[in-house]
Amino acid sequence: MIRVSTLPGSLRRVLEPFRPCFTTPTFTTFVTLLAGMIVRPGQRTVCGMLAGAGLAGVWHHSRAHRFFAAARWRPDAVGLTVLRLIVGHLTPVGAPLLIAVDDTLFRRCGRKVFAAHWDYDGSLKVAKGNQKLSRGNTFVVAAVVVELPFLDRPVALPVLARLWRRGGPTKTMLARELIELIAAAAGRIVHVVGDGGYVCTELRHLPPNVTLTGPLPSHASLWHVNSDLDQPPRMRRRGRPRVYGAHIGTPAELAAATPATPMTVTRYGRATTVQLHLTDIGYRLTDDARSQLRVVMPHPDAPDLLRSWHEQLASLATTGNRIGYAGMASTAHAQISIAATIGRRSRSARRREALIARALWAEFLSWIDEQSDAVEADAWLRHVQQHAVEANAPTLTSYVLMRQSQRALERFDPGNAIALAQRALEEVRLPGRVHALLLIRQAQAYAMGG
């Protein structure tokens, strides 16, 4: 049986700041359950924590359940206490805080689970082509990103959360509440990062010590800030001052028109060199027209340039069910523009990698357009063949010929299908899967032609 007085002194010192968050009996229950959660080797359920504390036969299990269901304590007060401990022990003095905001699904089953619903579950492992859907509760979570000396990568430590319910406040409204609580308690600069869903007009009027960083849509229309805003009010013309200046274009067009600064970043545990394009724009996320945009592109001299494109392509293919055909197509078009820009700036091997990347993204677009526009799909395949030939990539060229042979079969043109498959089979070293598919296309064409 675990008692508060028998806990290690180091753990008692960590838990002592939480005492004002609870009444005296509730604090005893909190410490006991927390200690049981630490020593519990298996599933950390409420009864499991009680058993881990050695109180399964001493306390009635309703005391542990009542702590979460009916006891008088505020989760926000506990979360802010955790925040103060993190700030005081795991971050440099006076350094800005990095807060990651995102929503996550906690899987729950049962008909009586409160606010349970079916939603996207990014951590669910499913077969290729199936949707990642699970039933449970969705929480909007704010976590402090810190670097620990015994780890080689940063970790996110959750401090505050909000339950999202259908028909209630939106996820961005809940995120705003969390950001404002952290900004008021931190007493320092707070840098908030989130995905594209949290870079929206809902997060206007954030506290002055808060910055927001997130990705823009690849098709976002960007404008320079109008020079009239730099003049004092008495020097301006009558009427409301103009906000937008000259039109910039999309992020890819901006990257082609502004100088780049090489920078080394770590993504998924791997160091990568990228190009950073920085400019002031008139993107209306906040009422202050001066927003800062950073466009990140693969660096032409990066050793893993082509692998980076492969990773982005694979990631886009796995998230297709969530963003739809329009989102995938806009992303692919932006990547083709970036690859074309890098190809123009590079020579020899880097230019070849950019050509292969353009071919891969064009082939991806051909799959998308195959569902709605066969003519456009064929045009993309011709682009793929052109880039593959120019890059001297015979395996990729043979694969494209196989795809074109398949398209010829769908148009009931067996003669052209046989000719395309025969051209592809002339390549000596072909991957086994591509070679087998070519033989299948050839056999199907002969069968169709009689």
ROFI-924604 format. One record per residue (C-alpha): x, y, z. Coordinates in steps of 0.5 Angstrom, whole numbers. Layout:
ROFI-924604
<x->X	y->Y	z->Z>
...
END
This chain:
ROFI-924604
<x->0	y->0	z->0>
<x->3	y->7	z->-2>
<x->2	y->13	z->3>
<x->4	y->20	z->1>
<x->9	y->20	z->7>
<x->13	y->14	z->4>
<x->14	y->17	z->-3>
<x->21	y->18	z->-5>
<x->23	y->25	z->-3>
<x->24	y->27	z->-10>
<x->17	y->26	z->-12>
<x->14	y->29	z->-6>
<x->18	y->35	z->-8>
<x->15	y->35	z->-15>
<x->8	y->34	z->-13>
<x->8	y->39	z->-7>
<x->6	y->45	z->-12>
<x->0	y->41	z->-14>
<x->-3	y->42	z->-7>
<x->-7	y->48	z->-8>
<x->-11	y->45	z->-14>
<x->-14	y->40	z->-9>
<x->-18	y->40	z->-3>
<x->-14	y->36	z->2>
<x->-17	y->29	z->1>
<x->-17	y->30	z->-6>
<x->-10	y->31	z->-6>
<x->-9	y->25	z->-3>
<x->-13	y->21	z->-8>
<x->-9	y->25	z->-13>
<x->-2	y->23	z->-11>
<x->-4	y->16	z->-9>
<x->-7	y->15	z->-16>
<x->-1	y->18	z->-20>
<x->4	y->14	z->-16>
<x->0	y->8	z->-18>
<x->0	y->10	z->-25>
<x->8	y->10	z->-25>
<x->9	y->3	z->-22>
<x->3	y->0	z->-26>
<x->6	y->-4	z->-31>
<x->0	y->-6	z->-35>
<x->-6	y->-2	z->-38>
<x->-7	y->4	z->-34>
<x->-14	y->4	z->-32>
<x->-17	y->8	z->-26>
<x->-18	y->1	z->-23>
<x->-11	y->-1	z->-25>
<x->-8	y->5	z->-22>
<x->-11	y->4	z->-16>
<x->-9	y->-4	z->-16>
<x->-2	y->-1	z->-17>
<x->-2	y->3	z->-11>
<x->-4	y->-3	z->-7>
<x->-10	y->0	z->-5>
<x->-15	y->-5	z->-9>
<x->-17	y->-9	z->-3>
<x->-17	y->-3	z->2>
<x->-21	y->3	z->-2>
<x->-27	y->2	z->-5>
<x->-26	y->3	z->-13>
<x->-31	y->9	z->-13>
<x->-27	y->13	z->-9>
<x->-22	y->13	z->-15>
<x->-27	y->14	z->-20>
<x->-31	y->20	z->-16>
<x->-24	y->23	z->-17>
<x->-25	y->24	z->-24>
<x->-33	y->24	z->-24>
<x->-35	y->29	z->-18>
<x->-29	y->31	z->-14>
<x->-28	y->39	z->-14>
<x->-22	y->41	z->-18>
<x->-20	y->44	z->-24>
<x->-16	y->41	z->-30>
<x->-14	y->48	z->-32>
<x->-10	y->49	z->-26>
<x->-7	y->43	z->-26>
<x->-4	y->44	z->-33>
<x->-2	y->51	z->-31>
<x->2	y->48	z->-25>
<x->5	y->43	z->-30>
<x->7	y->49	z->-35>
<x->10	y->53	z->-29>
<x->14	y->46	z->-27>
<x->16	y->45	z->-35>
<x->18	y->53	z->-35>
<x->22	y->53	z->-29>
<x->26	y->46	z->-30>
<x->26	y->44	z->-37>
<x->27	y->51	z->-41>
<x->33	y->56	z->-41>
<x->31	y->63	z->-37>
<x->28	y->68	z->-41>
<x->28	y->64	z->-47>
<x->21	y->64	z->-51>
<x->16	y->58	z->-51>
<x->15	y->54	z->-56>
<x->8	y->51	z->-56>
<x->5	y->46	z->-61>
<x->-3	y->46	z->-62>
<x->-6	y->40	z->-65>
<x->-13	y->36	z->-64>
<x->-12	y->28	z->-63>
<x->-17	y->23	z->-63>
<x->-18	y->18	z->-56>
<x->-21	y->12	z->-58>
<x->-27	y->10	z->-54>
<x->-32	y->4	z->-55>
<x->-39	y->4	z->-52>
<x->-46	y->7	z->-53>
<x->-46	y->11	z->-47>
<x->-39	y->15	z->-48>
<x->-40	y->22	z->-47>
<x->-39	y->26	z->-54>
<x->-36	y->20	z->-58>
<x->-36	y->20	z->-65>
<x->-33	y->18	z->-71>
<x->-27	y->22	z->-74>
<x->-20	y->22	z->-77>
<x->-15	y->18	z->-73>
<x->-8	y->19	z->-76>
<x->-5	y->14	z->-72>
<x->-9	y->8	z->-74>
<x->-6	y->3	z->-78>
<x->-10	y->1	z->-84>
<x->-9	y->-3	z->-91>
<x->-7	y->2	z->-97>
<x->-13	y->5	z->-99>
<x->-18	y->5	z->-93>
<x->-20	y->10	z->-89>
<x->-17	y->12	z->-82>
<x->-23	y->13	z->-78>
<x->-24	y->11	z->-71>
<x->-29	y->12	z->-66>
<x->-28	y->16	z->-59>
<x->-27	y->23	z->-56>
<x->-23	y->29	z->-60>
<x->-19	y->33	z->-56>
<x->-15	y->40	z->-58>
<x->-8	y->39	z->-54>
<x->-3	y->45	z->-53>
<x->4	y->42	z->-51>
<x->10	y->45	z->-49>
<x->16	y->43	z->-54>
<x->23	y->42	z->-50>
<x->29	y->39	z->-51>
<x->32	y->34	z->-46>
<x->39	y->32	z->-45>
<x->38	y->25	z->-46>
<x->34	y->25	z->-52>
<x->37	y->27	z->-59>
<x->30	y->30	z->-61>
<x->25	y->35	z->-58>
<x->19	y->32	z->-55>
<x->12	y->35	z->-54>
<x->9	y->35	z->-46>
<x->2	y->36	z->-46>
<x->0	y->42	z->-41>
<x->-8	y->44	z->-43>
<x->-13	y->40	z->-47>
<x->-20	y->42	z->-49>
<x->-26	y->36	z->-51>
<x->-29	y->38	z->-58>
<x->-36	y->36	z->-59>
<x->-40	y->37	z->-65>
<x->-45	y->43	z->-65>
<x->-40	y->46	z->-60>
<x->-34	y->51	z->-60>
<x->-30	y->50	z->-66>
<x->-23	y->47	z->-65>
<x->-20	y->53	z->-67>
<x->-24	y->57	z->-62>
<x->-22	y->52	z->-57>
<x->-14	y->53	z->-59>
<x->-15	y->60	z->-58>
<x->-17	y->59	z->-51>
<x->-11	y->55	z->-49>
<x->-6	y->60	z->-52>
<x->-9	y->65	z->-48>
<x->-9	y->61	z->-42>
<x->-1	y->60	z->-43>
<x->1	y->67	z->-46>
<x->-2	y->70	z->-39>
<x->1	y->64	z->-35>
<x->8	y->64	z->-38>
<x->10	y->71	z->-37>
<x->15	y->71	z->-44>
<x->15	y->70	z->-51>
<x->10	y->64	z->-54>
<x->11	y->62	z->-61>
<x->5	y->57	z->-63>
<x->6	y->52	z->-68>
<x->0	y->49	z->-72>
<x->-2	y->45	z->-78>
<x->-6	y->49	z->-84>
<x->-13	y->48	z->-80>
<x->-10	y->53	z->-74>
<x->-8	y->58	z->-79>
<x->-14	y->62	z->-80>
<x->-18	y->68	z->-78>
<x->-21	y->65	z->-72>
<x->-14	y->66	z->-68>
<x->-14	y->74	z->-69>
<x->-12	y->79	z->-64>
<x->-8	y->74	z->-60>
<x->-4	y->77	z->-54>
<x->2	y->81	z->-56>
<x->7	y->76	z->-53>
<x->4	y->71	z->-58>
<x->7	y->69	z->-65>
<x->3	y->64	z->-70>
<x->7	y->60	z->-75>
<x->4	y->55	z->-80>
<x->3	y->53	z->-87>
<x->0	y->57	z->-92>
<x->-5	y->53	z->-98>
<x->0	y->52	z->-104>
<x->-5	y->56	z->-108>
<x->-6	y->62	z->-103>
<x->-6	y->69	z->-106>
<x->0	y->73	z->-103>
<x->0	y->81	z->-104>
<x->6	y->86	z->-101>
<x->4	y->91	z->-96>
<x->2	y->98	z->-99>
<x->7	y->103	z->-97>
<x->1	y->108	z->-95>
<x->1	y->104	z->-88>
<x->8	y->106	z->-87>
<x->6	y->114	z->-87>
<x->3	y->117	z->-81>
<x->-4	y->118	z->-81>
<x->-4	y->126	z->-82>
<x->0	y->124	z->-89>
<x->-5	y->120	z->-92>
<x->-10	y->121	z->-97>
<x->-17	y->122	z->-94>
<x->-21	y->115	z->-93>
<x->-19	y->108	z->-91>
<x->-12	y->107	z->-93>
<x->-10	y->102	z->-98>
<x->-8	y->95	z->-95>
<x->-5	y->91	z->-101>
<x->0	y->93	z->-105>
<x->3	y->89	z->-111>
<x->1	y->82	z->-112>
<x->6	y->77	z->-111>
<x->3	y->71	z->-113>
<x->3	y->64	z->-110>
<x->8	y->61	z->-105>
<x->12	y->58	z->-111>
<x->12	y->64	z->-115>
<x->15	y->68	z->-109>
<x->20	y->63	z->-108>
<x->23	y->64	z->-115>
<x->23	y->71	z->-114>
<x->26	y->72	z->-108>
<x->33	y->71	z->-105>
<x->34	y->64	z->-101>
<x->38	y->63	z->-95>
<x->41	y->56	z->-94>
<x->39	y->53	z->-87>
<x->39	y->46	z->-84>
<x->33	y->43	z->-81>
<x->32	y->36	z->-77>
<x->25	y->33	z->-80>
<x->23	y->26	z->-77>
<x->30	y->25	z->-74>
<x->34	y->27	z->-81>
<x->38	y->33	z->-82>
<x->36	y->36	z->-89>
<x->38	y->43	z->-92>
<x->33	y->47	z->-94>
<x->32	y->54	z->-98>
<x->29	y->60	z->-94>
<x->25	y->65	z->-97>
<x->23	y->71	z->-93>
<x->19	y->77	z->-94>
<x->13	y->81	z->-91>
<x->6	y->80	z->-94>
<x->-1	y->83	z->-94>
<x->-4	y->76	z->-92>
<x->-10	y->78	z->-88>
<x->-9	y->73	z->-82>
<x->-9	y->79	z->-77>
<x->-12	y->86	z->-77>
<x->-4	y->88	z->-77>
<x->-3	y->88	z->-85>
<x->5	y->86	z->-84>
<x->5	y->79	z->-83>
<x->11	y->75	z->-85>
<x->12	y->69	z->-90>
<x->17	y->64	z->-90>
<x->17	y->59	z->-96>
<x->22	y->53	z->-95>
<x->24	y->49	z->-101>
<x->29	y->43	z->-102>
<x->36	y->46	z->-102>
<x->39	y->44	z->-109>
<x->46	y->42	z->-106>
<x->42	y->38	z->-101>
<x->44	y->30	z->-101>
<x->37	y->28	z->-100>
<x->34	y->32	z->-105>
<x->30	y->27	z->-109>
<x->29	y->23	z->-102>
<x->25	y->29	z->-99>
<x->21	y->29	z->-105>
<x->19	y->21	z->-105>
<x->17	y->22	z->-97>
<x->13	y->28	z->-99>
<x->10	y->24	z->-105>
<x->8	y->18	z->-100>
<x->6	y->23	z->-95>
<x->1	y->26	z->-100>
<x->-1	y->19	z->-102>
<x->-3	y->17	z->-95>
<x->-7	y->23	z->-93>
<x->-11	y->23	z->-100>
<x->-18	y->21	z->-97>
<x->-17	y->27	z->-92>
<x->-15	y->33	z->-96>
<x->-19	y->30	z->-103>
<x->-17	y->31	z->-110>
<x->-17	y->38	z->-110>
<x->-12	y->39	z->-104>
<x->-7	y->33	z->-107>
<x->-7	y->37	z->-114>
<x->-6	y->43	z->-112>
<x->0	y->41	z->-107>
<x->3	y->37	z->-113>
<x->2	y->43	z->-118>
<x->6	y->47	z->-113>
<x->12	y->41	z->-112>
<x->12	y->41	z->-120>
<x->14	y->49	z->-120>
<x->19	y->48	z->-114>
<x->22	y->42	z->-118>
<x->22	y->46	z->-124>
<x->25	y->52	z->-121>
<x->31	y->48	z->-117>
<x->32	y->45	z->-124>
<x->33	y->52	z->-127>
<x->38	y->54	z->-122>
<x->42	y->47	z->-122>
<x->47	y->43	z->-126>
<x->48	y->36	z->-128>
<x->46	y->31	z->-122>
<x->42	y->36	z->-118>
<x->38	y->38	z->-125>
<x->37	y->30	z->-126>
<x->34	y->29	z->-119>
<x->29	y->35	z->-121>
<x->27	y->32	z->-127>
<x->26	y->26	z->-124>
<x->22	y->29	z->-119>
<x->18	y->33	z->-124>
<x->16	y->26	z->-127>
<x->14	y->23	z->-121>
<x->9	y->29	z->-119>
<x->7	y->29	z->-126>
<x->5	y->21	z->-126>
<x->2	y->23	z->-119>
<x->-3	y->28	z->-123>
<x->-4	y->23	z->-128>
<x->-7	y->18	z->-123>
<x->-11	y->24	z->-120>
<x->-14	y->26	z->-127>
<x->-15	y->19	z->-129>
<x->-22	y->19	z->-125>
<x->-25	y->25	z->-129>
<x->-21	y->27	z->-135>
<x->-17	y->22	z->-139>
<x->-15	y->27	z->-144>
<x->-11	y->31	z->-139>
<x->-9	y->24	z->-136>
<x->-5	y->22	z->-142>
<x->-2	y->29	z->-143>
<x->1	y->28	z->-136>
<x->4	y->22	z->-138>
<x->7	y->25	z->-144>
<x->10	y->30	z->-139>
<x->13	y->24	z->-135>
<x->16	y->21	z->-141>
<x->19	y->27	z->-143>
<x->22	y->29	z->-136>
<x->24	y->21	z->-136>
<x->28	y->21	z->-142>
<x->31	y->28	z->-141>
<x->34	y->25	z->-134>
<x->36	y->19	z->-137>
<x->32	y->15	z->-133>
<x->31	y->8	z->-137>
<x->27	y->5	z->-131>
<x->22	y->10	z->-130>
<x->21	y->11	z->-138>
<x->19	y->4	z->-138>
<x->14	y->5	z->-133>
<x->11	y->10	z->-136>
<x->11	y->6	z->-143>
<x->7	y->1	z->-139>
<x->2	y->6	z->-136>
<x->1	y->9	z->-143>
<x->0	y->1	z->-146>
<x->-5	y->1	z->-140>
<x->-9	y->7	z->-143>
<x->-8	y->5	z->-150>
<x->-12	y->-2	z->-147>
<x->-17	y->2	z->-144>
<x->-18	y->6	z->-151>
<x->-19	y->-1	z->-154>
<x->-13	y->0	z->-158>
<x->-9	y->-6	z->-158>
<x->-4	y->-5	z->-163>
<x->-1	y->1	z->-160>
<x->-1	y->-2	z->-153>
<x->3	y->-8	z->-156>
<x->8	y->-3	z->-159>
<x->9	y->1	z->-153>
<x->10	y->-5	z->-148>
<x->15	y->-8	z->-153>
<x->19	y->-1	z->-153>
<x->19	y->-2	z->-145>
<x->21	y->-9	z->-145>
<x->27	y->-7	z->-149>
<x->30	y->-4	z->-143>
<x->35	y->-10	z->-140>
<x->35	y->-8	z->-133>
<x->27	y->-8	z->-131>
<x->24	y->-9	z->-124>
<x->21	y->-15	z->-123>
<x->14	y->-12	z->-122>
<x->15	y->-7	z->-128>
<x->17	y->-13	z->-132>
<x->11	y->-17	z->-130>
<x->6	y->-12	z->-131>
<x->9	y->-11	z->-138>
<x->8	y->-18	z->-140>
<x->1	y->-18	z->-137>
<x->-1	y->-11	z->-142>
<x->2	y->-15	z->-148>
<x->-2	y->-21	z->-147>
<x->-8	y->-17	z->-146>
<x->-7	y->-13	z->-152>
<x->-6	y->-20	z->-156>
<x->-12	y->-22	z->-153>
<x->-16	y->-16	z->-155>
<x->-13	y->-16	z->-162>
<x->-15	y->-23	z->-163>
END
